[in-house]
Amino acid sequence: MTMTIIAKRTLAFATLTMAALALAGCTSAAAVSTHTPEADAAVVPTFTDVWVKAAPELMGGTGMTALFGVFENPSHDDITILGGTADAALTTTKLDTHEVVQNDAGEMVMQEKKDGIVIPAHGSVTLKPGSYHIMFWDLKKPIAVGDTITITVNFSNGTSATVDAVARDIANANETYDPKADTGATPAPSSTMNMG
Amino acid sequence: MTRRGFLLSAGTTTGAFALGAGVGVAANAAVALRADTAVGAATVNFYGAHQAGIETPFQAHGVFLGFDLKRDTTHVMARRMMELLTDDAARLAQGDPALPDNDPYLAEKPARLTATFGFGPGFFTKLGLSSQIPAGFADLPAYRIDKLVPEYSGSDLVISIGSDDPLTLAHAVRQLTRTARSFSSIRWSQKGFVRSQGVAPATQTNRNLFGQVDGTINPAPGTEAFAGQVWAEGSPSWFAGGTQLVLRRIAMNLDTWDKLDEGGKEISVGRKLSNGAPLTGVHEFDAADMEAKNSAGLSVIPDFAHMRRARTDNPKEKFLRRPLNYDDGILLDGTSNSGLLFAAYMANIQTQYLPVQQRLVDLDLLNTWTTPIGSAVYALPPGCLPGGFIGEGLLS
């Protein structure tokens, strides 16, 4: 049953991909579009299995953590996760989208993904340790295992969603933050995300 | 569509879009790797009126994990712990990773994975819930045959995990332990096994490491007898559909047992080693004739025989036995380190278990070769439905 659905979906998109490739050289990709952009304007991505790394103790009166989960885009157009905001009691710093990349020294570091995280049309994106995440800075209070954190996530199509994330214990998601990684400059003194 | 299906299809879709046909080959290879056999793909429904892992036919491998609540764990935190453990257990039971899970591929073959939760006496007293202790639930009295050691005895929380695959089981143990340890400290873990899936018919009674057919008198799953023996009624109300577990670690001295011949072994229990039939019968499930005498005028099933001492005609003293064998290697003197994780499930320990245990303490030839070295009791809450959690009736 499940496999049948997958096969159909895969086939459908494979066909569409080939059509797009065939047309890409001589005409606008919009030519294969069969929908009106207006119809998707209000589509809000859906999300499942959202969790945040617990930060049971603050260090030096503050802390940081990250949020992960699966975001699905049921619309015909790509939608980008732009970031979000948390309850002011937790942090007043804007929640940025981040990625983990290899820096010039070959180390895996995280950096802001300034253009946001794309959820492909009719697809999904998984935010996970070592990859995309939504970053929390300047925590004003700890986040205990089992706490539920509520944030507002903003999307490129002007929509937003209220997302609940359960705090879980995990040993990884400790990537070093390297604010210079995307500039190619010598890494500045970096901070390590380590709530463990 | 299941969550697995969704993730799989989403990944495939994204791949086809991003890179075209080249990715298709790799995606197919990944699918082939996770293809399941009937044993690997088999699941036991986590949700329901009763917790899974009790009426569930034996899985080949099992682990009991004993935890003590941390000193600062409050009622609210205990509730959170059970919510998170329930979430982990429900996901793992259907072959999905825990949330989060650093080794998600180890969750792919559930092989009838179940995780069952129970509360020890300390769980109630530490959380101020003494008024909610189920009827008949209390620590066992000290028995003269016991040589209990703390590393196998008691705890505030037990998680009993079973699977037909030891790798899947090890992964589940790790995930559940990671969740539990934010609120509690591990006290012990005890690992056991029966025969592997497919080695014997699923309905065949297991053997223990003495070679005895063990569990013949168990109630059959799904029967009224099973429900009557195992599932508690509402006293207190949160416990309706729950059960009580007596977990005893019984060291079995295989080396002194080896000194017996087959006849000596059989009269110690009163059953034939070949098929578990009572010494007065032919087939395993034949009723025993306790009056039968041999040509010398002695009881065929002796007074000291385990089955005579353990058996009862009183339906209120019957319960479910779901023991696992343990075999923890060879001691430095060359003798065995083996035995039984004797797990008995019943609605009421006081009325169903204590009378039987007392008879075995008073007289049972098997005590010659067996020594209880661990003992613990737990109240296992009823099951829950999706959106709920194990223990919600007590902790909500």
Interface residues (C-beta under 8 A of the other chain):
Chain A: T2 M3 I5 I6 R9 T10 F13 A14 T17 L21 T48 D49 W51 A54 P56 F68 V70 E72 P120 H122 G123 S124 V125 T126 K128 P129 A144 V145 G146 D147 V166 R168 D169 I170 A171 N172
Chain B: M1 T2 R3 R4 G5 F6 L7 L8 S9 A10 T12 T13 T14 A16 F17 A18 G20 A21 G24 M77 R80 M81 E83 L84 D87 L99 P100 N102 R178 T179 R181 S182 F183
